[in-house]
Amino acid sequence: MRKELALILEKLPHKDGDRLPSVREIMKVYGLSSSTVQAALRTLERESKICRIQGKGCFWTSQGITTIYAGNSVPAIRESAMEKVERLFREDWERGVFKTDDNLPLMKELSIRYNISQAVIRKFLNLEESRGILERVGRHYRFTRKDERKTGASLSEIIFVTRCNSWGGFTAESEREMDFLRMVYKKAGAEHYKLILLGLNEKTGTLIDRSGKPRKLTDFRNAVGAVLSTLLVMEPKKLLQLFAEVTYPVAVWWEHPVQSLPERYIRKDNWTFFNSTFGPGPGKEMGKYLLSRGVHDVAFFSPYHDSSWSIERLAGLREMGLSVMDCTDDEFASPWDYKQIARSKVEKHSVEAYARELLKRKMVSILENRDYGQIPIVCVNDDVASALLELQEEGRIGPLGQLYAFDNSAESYLLRLPSYDFNTQALVDRMFYSLVNSDAFHMQHRIQQVLGQVVEK
């Protein structure tokens, strides 16, 4: 059906720069599901017939995505007051401004926040209430919760899957990975779920518990949902395949390029994917922050430019109009690559130090032929920023300008480094909310972006 819908949309009268109807409007007119409409739009996007601009919608183009993004062919958008509220409300949701367990701000507060009259805010809230997305509690609105578990539902199980080694062991490779694990446990407890922690053995394509025992999904008769982490899972499709036939809701932290997500799972009404790291979004948010502080020229520094996340962060900075000096190297894709080399060279207790030195040598080579001077530097993550400062202290590179980074780890606090927070808490909250509210406002798209913000120290 998606191909037929794509052809129907393409035959509608249009010219370059025209905005397509919203997903909701197309669903209403043609009586189709959100997943079908999204699939049709992706088909048109792959064929370079439309381009997407975050927060604005989809636009027709015969010039290709790059041209229409870089040029001025997209006309100024005259938003209605209601469209403005819907856009800003969704952006606040993506940034985790609204909590699923809390009341929304009062109408007066939303009116001030969005610079829109209370009458329009009231109309918007009433509309979302009529759709079952919001519910009213006294003077307040909140997101509808449709969890129908009865007393004793604490026995309901949520299956939680992460990567693991061949005997079921798990060691966090990053602060964010450990935060995610801890927050999932805490959220499950607060929601009165029993969490079943399993690992994916990628060699065998099977699930095993933490004692190394192979397990099947049929072992967990009380399961009412699943939370899957694909972080550092090299073949995530194997993990998805294990849950392909389940009927309960599945929430996936998709730590891979969004383009690589198998379409068959996007079409499933009980599946939702959450992306916080990939795409140009983080780079664009960093760009907005820098521009708001009068910074227009930066260097982007990355020794991991064989990864899409590094490439996309650079693209996001440039998309915001910044002038960016490219200080990247594409031999490796992540810190994991350096550690793998170190594991083959030295004893276990020396791996971290050896990998760190390999990284620093690479960073010195990146800067050798570049006149970076005192220009502000946006580092691909906090660890890279820390290594740059170490190199400066060791006299292996020259003086550095102001550093900015991504991850908002403990390292950035120690260094007093402005850093982009990927908002892991909002990610976890929304994953659990999706398990019982699959038809809510924010679930109309099966791939959900979770935005963060730059945290100043």
N, C-alpha and C positions, 0 to 999 in steps of 0.2 A: 504493500500500500504506500510505502514511503516514496517509491519511484513515481507512482501515479500522482501523488500529491505534489512532488517536486515539479512534474510536468505541468500540472494545473497552475501552480504558482508562477511558473516561468511564463505562461501564456497570458497572465494578467497584464493589462496595459501598464508600462513603467518605463522610466529612463534612468540613466546612471545617476546615482545619488539619492534616488527615492528610497524612503524607508518602507520596509515590509510591515504588514500588520503584526501585532504582538502574537506570541504563542497562544495566549488565552483567546484572542480574537479568532485565530485560525481554528482552534479547537471548537469554538462555539459555532462558527459558520459551517464547518464540514463534519461536525459530530465525531471528531477523532480524538484519540488519547494524546496526552502530552508527549509520550515517548515516540509516537508515530510522527508527530509534527517536528519534534527535535531531530529525528532521523532524516526527514525530508530536507530540513535546513542544513544539516551536515552534508548531505549529498550535494546541495547547491554550493556550499562553501568549498568542498573538495574540488568542484569543477570551476572554482574561481568566478562564479556568477554572482555571489553575494559576499559581503564581508561583515564581520561582527565588530561592533565597537562597544566595549564594556560600559554599561549604564545608559546606553543610547539605543541599542537595538541592532537589527540587521539591515543592510543597505545593498541595493542592486549595484553591480559594477561589471563593466566589460573590460576594465583596465587591469584587473588582478588585484589581489589583496594588498600587496606592498604599495602600489601606486595610490590607491584610494586612502590608505592610512597616512601616507607621507604627504599627499597633496591636499588641496582645498576643495575637492570635488563634492564632498558631502555638505549639503546646505545647512545653514543654521537651523536648529530644530526649535520650532515653536511649541513648547510643551503647554498643555493645559495645566491648570492648578492641580487637578486630580492626578495627571501623569507625573507631575513633579513630586507629589506626596508618595506615590507608589514607588518611584525610583529611589528617592531618599530613604524611604522606609526599608526597601530591600537592601540598600547599601549598608544601613545601620545593622540589619540582620546579618549580613555577610561579615561584618566586622565584629560581631559578637556584642554589640551595644545592648541588645535586648536579651535577657536571660529567659529561658523556657520556664523557669520556676517562679519568676517574679512578675508582678503587675507591670504593665506598660506605663510610661509617664502619662500624667493627666493630659486632657485635650489642650488645656492652656499651655502646658509645657511643650507639647509637640508643635503647637502653633508658633511658639517663639523659636523653637529649634529649626523648623523648616521655613519660617517666614511666610506662613500661609494662614489664611483666616481660620478661626475655629469652626466656622460652618463647613468648610471643605474638609477639615480634619474629621469632624463628626460624620460627614457623608462617607468618607473613606472607611472609618472604623465600623460604621453600621453595615457597609457593604461587605467587609471582611467577616463580620458577625453572621450575616445572612448566608455566607458561603460555608459557615462552620469552621472558619479558620481562627477567629477570635471568639471569646466569650466574655460576657460582662459580669462583673462582680462589684455591685454597688456603683461607685463613681469610676471604677477602674475597668480597663480591659486587660485581658491576658490571652496568651495562646491557648487554644483549646487542647485539653488533654483527654485522650480517648482510651486510656488504659482501663479495661473492663475486668481486670483480675479481681477476684473476690478475696475475702478473708482467708488467710492461709496461703496466699499466692507467693509468700516468701520462698516457697519450694520451687517456684518457676525458675528455670535455668537459662542463662545466657551463655552460649558457647563463645569463648574468646580465643582466637587463634593468632599466634605470632610465628615468626621464624624460629628455628631451633637447630641444634646440632643433631648428629645421628643417634644420640642416646637421650634426647629430650631436653638437654640443658639449654639455658638461655642466658646470654650475657649482653647487657645493653652496650651498644657501640657509641651512643651519644646521650647527652643530657636530655634531649627532647624525647628520645625513645624511652628512657626511664620515666620521664614525666608522664608520657602517654600511658604506660603500664600502671603507674601509681594512680593516675586520675580515673582510669577505667575501673579499677578495683574500688576506689572511693565512691564513684558514681553508682556502681552496681549495689554497693551496700546501702547507699542513701535511697535507692529505688526498690530495695527489698528483693533483689535478685540473688540467686546463687550463681556465682561465676565459675564456669568450667574452663580451666586454662589448658589449652592444647597447643602443640607445636606442629609445624609442617616439616616433614622430612622430605626435602626436595629430591633426594636421590631415589627414593621409592615412591614419591607422590602420595604418601599416606600421612594420616594424623597419628601422633603419639602423645601420651601424657608425659608429665614431668618425671616419671619413673622409667620412661623408655618403652612403655607398653603400647602396642598398636591399638587404636580405638576406631570405632565406627560411629557415625552419627546416630545410628539406631540404638546405641548404648544409652542415649540421653533422651528418654521418653518425655521428660518434663521441659524440654527446650522450647522456648517461645521466641527465640531470636538468636542472631549471631552477630558478633563484632569481629571483623577481620582486619588485621594489619598487614599490609604488603611491604612495609619498610624493610629494605635489604632482602626481600624475597626475590631471587633472581628470575624465577619463572612464575609470576603471579597467576597466570592462567591455570596452572595446576591446582592452585588453591581454590580459585573460583569454581573449577570443575567439580570439586568435591561437594560443593553446596548447590550445584546446578538444579537439582530436583526438589529442594526443600520448599515448603509452602509458607514458612514463617518469615518474618522480615529479616533482611541481611543488610548490615551497614558496613561499608568498606572504606578504610582509610587508604586511598589510592596514591601511593608514593611513587608514581611512574608518570611518564608523559600521558596527558589526557587522550591524545590521539591513538595511543596503543590500547585503549580500553576496548575489549571485545563488544561489539554492538549487540550481540544476543542478550547480554546481561543488562545493558541499558534499557532494553525493551521490557524487561521484567518488572511488573508493578511492585513486587516485594523487595526489590533491590535499590539501594541508594549509595552513590559513591561520593566521597568527600575529599576534596583536593585543597591543600593549604600551601604546598611548596612549589608545585609546577605551574607553568604558565607565566605570562608577563605581569600578573597582578602584583606580586611582591616588589618587583622592580619599579612599577608605576607608583606604588604607594611610597616607596623611598624617593622617587622623583618628585612627587608632590611635596613631601616633607622638605627636600632640599630647596626647591623653588620658593617655598613659603619663607625660607630664611635667606633668600637672595643669592643662593648658589646656582650657577648656570653652567659652569665648566668643571668636570670631574674626570678622574681616571677610574676605570673599572678593573679591579685586580682579581684574577682567578687562575690558580694552577689546576683547575678542574674543568676546563672548558670543553672536554669531550662529553660533557653531560648536557642534557637539554635544560636542566634547571639553571645552570650557569648561563647558557646562551639566552634563555628567556629573560633572566634578570637584566642582562645587558640590553636586550631588546626593549624591556619595559622602561628603563631609564631613558633610552633614546626616543621612545614613543611619547614621553612627556615633554620632549623638546630640549632636553639637556644636550650639551656638546660633550661627548664622551671619548676620552682617549682609551683605546683598547690595549690593556695590559694583561693578556691572557695567554695560556698555553693549553693545547688540546691533546696532550699525550695521555693524560689520565682523567678519570671521571669523578673520583671521590677520594676522601682520605682512606677509604677501604683499600684502594689500589696500592697505596704506599705501604700499608700494613701487610698486605699479602706478600709484597716483595721482601719486607723485613722478616716475615716468618720463614721465608725460604733461605735467609742468609744468617740469622743469628738465633741464639737461644731465646726461649720464651720471655725471660725476664728483661731482655734487652730490646724487644720488638718496638715498644713505644718510642724509645730514645732514637733508635735507628731510623724509624719511619719519619720522625720529626726532622732529623738531619737531612733525609732525602727530600722532604718537602722544602726545607729552607734552601737547599742547593738549587732546586727548581725555581724558587722565587727569586733568588739572586740572578739567575740566568734570564728571567723574564724582564727584569729591570735594567739589565746591562745596556741595552741599545735603545732605551726610551728616556726622553727628557721629561721626567715627571716633576721635577722641581718641587715647589711647595703647593702644587695643585691638590685639592681635596681628593681623597681616595675612598671609593666604595669597595669594600672587600666582600668577596662572595660569601664568607661567613666569619664568625668571631674568631675561630681558631687561626684563620689566615691573618687576621688583623693582629692577633697576639704574636704570631711568628714574625710579622713585619717589624713590630716594635723590638723584638729580641734581636733581629738582624741589625737594626739601627744601633742598639746598645752595644752590640759586638763590633761595630764599625765596619760591617760587611756591606752596608748600603749607606747612601747619603741621608740627609735630613728629610723627614716626611711632613706632608701637610696634614690637615685634620682627617682622621679616619672615621669611616662609617662602616657598618657591617650588617649581616643578617644572622639571626638565631636568638638574640637576646638571652644568651647563656650566662652562667655565673661568671665566666671570663670577662664578659662585657661590663659587668658591675665592678669587678676588680680593677679594670682598666678605665672605668668611667667613660665608656665608649657608647655613643648613640647607636642603637642596634634595632633591627626590625624583629618584632615579636610575632611569631606565627600563630599565637593564640591557641595553644593546645587545649586549654580548658573549654573554649567555645567549640572546638572540634569535637571533643568528647561529649559535651552536653547535647550538641545537635545530633550526634550519632545515636545516642540513647533516645532522644526525643523522636527520631525517625522510626524507631522500633514500634511505637504505638500510635504514631500520627502520620502514616504514610501518604495521606491525601491532603495534608496541610499546605498552606500558602507557599512555603519555602520548598515543598517537595514536588512542585510542578515540574521541576527539572531534575532528572535523575543523577546529574553530576553537579554537586554543590560546591561552590567556591567558598572557602572560609578565609577572610582577609584579616590581617593583623595591622599593627601600626608601629612606627618607630618610637622606641622608648628612650628618652633622654636620661643621662645619669648625672 
